[in-house]
């Protein structure tokens, strides 16, 4: 039986600003269905990983393949390179559009569907994130938590023209930052559910312990331009790796120290 094609493959990838490498010859492979959380202190380059995967930046050197396709130019649309969806820390909804128009925006732009078909798909995605009877409302009429769930529904929307084999890469930038514990739990459950429903693969950047433990299958610790540790979420809870241990405990003692200026 042939091996499934990797969703993400970084090989000796370097991302450099001036003389400083943010990512220094890192390697990463992700298989279909995986849920990965990238952790590390502020400024370690976690958001750079998301921007590279989203096609908003190109590596300085090395290679990045998504779904087997080399990424050699900035991403301009939802068709080529393959399907990548970024859920911002801020819900990033268009205030002048209704919830239905926000969630169905991609389908209205790309797919040859009737308004009825688009509405049915939008309603199904809203229902999947626990929202009902809000399609006609505007973002400003919703709470912050509801807006965030709308952004998850938007990540779920599928284009039938892509076929049954389409598998989105879902990227989440600090999805639970600033939320209360109950709201965090809802969003964490949604990350798992969204990845499963969309039949995709997810990369989450987070500092929040519960988000790491509830939404990850695999954890990467990023510091000093390198992936300093990689393992399962169960191993993350108990490893004595000094980087993970310092991050887990919030200790000032350890290998991760403020940069000197």
C-alpha positions in Angstrom: 0.0 0.0 0.0 1.4 3.4 -1.0 2.1 6.0 1.7 -0.3 9.0 1.9 1.1 12.2 0.5 2.4 14.6 3.1 0.3 17.7 3.7 3.4 19.7 4.8 7.0 19.1 4.1 9.7 21.6 5.1 13.3 20.6 4.2 16.3 22.6 5.6 14.0 25.7 5.5 15.5 29.0 6.6 13.6 32.3 7.1 16.0 35.2 7.6 15.5 38.9 8.4 18.7 40.7 7.7 21.5 38.7 9.4 19.1 37.0 11.9 17.6 33.7 11.0 14.1 33.3 12.5 14.0 29.7 11.3 17.3 28.1 10.7 17.3 24.9 8.5 14.3 23.4 10.1 12.6 20.2 9.0 8.9 19.3 9.4 6.6 16.7 7.9 2.8 16.5 8.5 0.6 13.7 7.4 -3.2 13.9 6.6 -5.4 14.3 9.7 -2.7 15.5 12.0 -3.2 18.2 14.6 0.0 20.1 15.5 0.6 22.9 18.0 3.7 25.1 17.8 4.7 26.6 21.1 7.5 28.8 22.3 8.1 32.3 23.8 7.0 35.5 22.1 9.2 36.4 19.2 10.4 32.8 18.6 9.0 32.7 15.1 5.8 30.8 15.6 3.7 33.3 13.5 6.4 33.1 10.8 5.7 29.4 10.5 2.0 30.2 9.9 2.8 32.9 7.4 5.0 30.6 5.4 2.3 27.8 5.4 -0.3 30.4 4.4 1.9 31.5 1.5 2.2 35.1 2.9 5.9 34.8 3.0 8.5 32.7 1.1 11.5 31.0 2.7 14.9 32.5 2.3 16.3 29.1 1.5 15.4 25.4 1.7 12.1 24.1 0.4 8.4 24.0 1.5 5.9 21.6 -0.1 2.2 21.7 0.5 0.2 18.6 -0.7 3.3 17.7 -2.7 3.4 21.1 -4.5 6.5 23.2 -4.1 5.7 26.7 -2.8 7.8 29.1 -4.9 5.6 32.1 -5.1 3.2 34.1 -2.8 -0.3 32.8 -2.5 -2.8 34.9 -4.4 -6.0 32.8 -4.4 -7.7 29.7 -2.9 -7.0 27.4 -5.9 -3.2 27.2 -6.5 -1.4 26.5 -4.2 -3.8 24.0 -2.7 -6.4 24.7 0.0 -4.9 26.6 3.0 -7.2 28.5 5.4 -5.9 30.8 8.1 -8.1 31.6 11.2 -6.7 34.8 12.6 -6.5 35.7 16.3 -8.9 38.5 15.5 -12.0 36.9 13.7 -11.3 39.3 10.7 -14.9 39.4 9.6 -16.1 42.0 7.1 -18.3 44.3 9.1 -20.3 45.4 6.0 -21.3 41.8 5.2 -23.8 39.6 7.0 -22.7 36.4 8.7 -24.0 34.4 5.7 -22.0 36.6 3.3 -18.9 36.3 5.4 -19.0 32.5 5.7 -20.0 32.0 2.1 -17.7 34.6 0.6 -15.3 32.1 -1.0 -18.2 30.2 -2.6 -19.7 33.4 -4.0 -16.4 34.3 -5.4 -15.2 31.0 -6.8 -17.9 28.3 -7.1 -20.8 28.1 -9.6 -23.5 27.5 -7.0 -27.0 29.0 -6.7 -27.8 31.3 -3.7 -29.9 28.5 -2.3 -27.0 26.0 -2.4 -24.6 28.5 -0.9 -27.1 29.2 1.9 -27.5 25.5 2.7 -23.7 25.0 2.9 -23.4 28.1 5.1 -26.2 27.0 7.5 -24.5 23.5 7.8 -21.2 25.1 8.7 -22.8 27.5 11.2 -24.7 24.6 12.8 -21.4 22.6 13.0 -20.0 25.4 15.3 -23.1 25.7 17.4 -24.6 28.8 15.8 -28.3 29.1 14.8 -30.4 31.9 13.3 -27.5 34.3 13.0 -26.9 34.2 9.2 -28.9 37.4 8.7 -27.0 39.3 11.4 -23.9 41.5 11.0 -20.7 40.8 12.9 -21.2 43.9 15.1 -24.4 42.4 16.4 -22.6 39.3 17.7 -20.5 38.8 20.9 -16.7 38.3 20.5 -17.0 34.6 21.1 -19.7 34.2 18.5 -17.6 36.2 16.0 -14.8 33.8 16.6 -17.1 30.8 15.9 -18.2 32.5 12.7 -14.6 32.6 11.6 -14.4 28.8 12.3 -17.5 28.3 10.2 -15.8 30.2 7.4 -12.8 27.9 7.6 -15.2 24.9 7.3 -16.9 26.0 4.1 -16.2 23.6 1.2 -16.1 24.2 -2.5 -17.6 21.2 -4.4 -15.5 22.0 -7.4 -12.5 20.9 -5.5 -13.8 17.4 -5.3 -14.0 14.8 -2.6 -10.2 14.5 -2.2 -9.7 18.1 -1.2 -8.1 18.3 2.3 -7.6 21.8 3.7 -4.7 22.8 5.8 -6.2 24.8 8.7 -4.0 27.4 10.5 -5.0 28.9 13.8 -3.1 32.0 15.2 -3.6 32.2 19.0 -7.3 31.2 18.7 -8.0 31.4 22.5 -5.9 34.4 23.4 -7.8 36.6 25.8 -10.8 34.3 26.3 -12.2 33.0 29.6 -11.7 29.3 30.4 -15.2 28.3 29.3 -14.9 30.1 26.0 -11.4 28.5 25.6 -12.9 25.0 26.0 -15.5 25.8 23.3 -12.9 27.0 20.9 -10.6 24.1 21.7 -13.3 21.6 21.0 -14.1 23.5 17.7 -10.4 23.2 16.6 -10.7 19.4 16.9 -14.2 19.3 15.4 -13.3 21.7 12.5 -10.2 19.6 11.6 -12.3 16.4 11.7 -15.3 17.8 9.8 -13.2 19.4 7.1 -11.2 16.2 6.8 -8.1 18.3 7.0 -4.9 18.9 8.9 -4.3 21.7 11.5 -1.5 23.8 12.8 -2.2 25.9 15.9 0.1 28.5 17.5 -0.8 29.1 21.1 0.6 30.0 24.6 -2.5 28.7 26.4 -1.8 25.4 28.2 -5.4 24.1 27.9 -5.4 24.8 24.1 -2.1 23.0 23.7 -3.3 19.9 25.6 -6.8 19.8 24.2 -6.3 20.6 20.5 -2.9 19.0 19.8 -1.8 15.5 18.9 1.8 16.6 18.4 3.7 19.5 19.9 6.7 21.4 18.5 8.8 23.7 20.7 10.4 26.5 18.8 13.2 28.6 20.1 16.4 30.1 18.7 15.3 29.3 15.1 15.2 25.5 15.8 12.6 23.0 16.8 14.1 22.2 20.2 11.6 19.4 21.0 8.9 17.4 19.3 6.6 14.8 20.7 3.1 13.8 21.6 0.8 15.9 23.8 1.1 13.2 26.5 4.9 13.5 26.3 4.7 17.3 26.5 3.0 17.0 29.9 5.9 15.1 31.5 9.1 15.5 29.4 12.1 16.8 31.2 13.4 18.6 28.1 14.7 21.9 29.5 12.9 24.1 26.9 9.5 22.4 27.4 9.9 22.3 31.2 10.7 26.0 31.4 7.8 26.8 29.1 5.4 24.6 31.1 6.4 26.0 34.5 6.9 29.7 33.4 10.3 29.6 35.1 12.8 32.4 34.6 15.5 29.8 34.9 16.3 27.8 31.9 17.7 28.0 28.3 15.1 30.5 27.1 16.3 34.0 28.0 15.4 37.5 26.8 17.5 38.6 23.8 20.3 41.0 24.6 20.3 44.3 22.8 
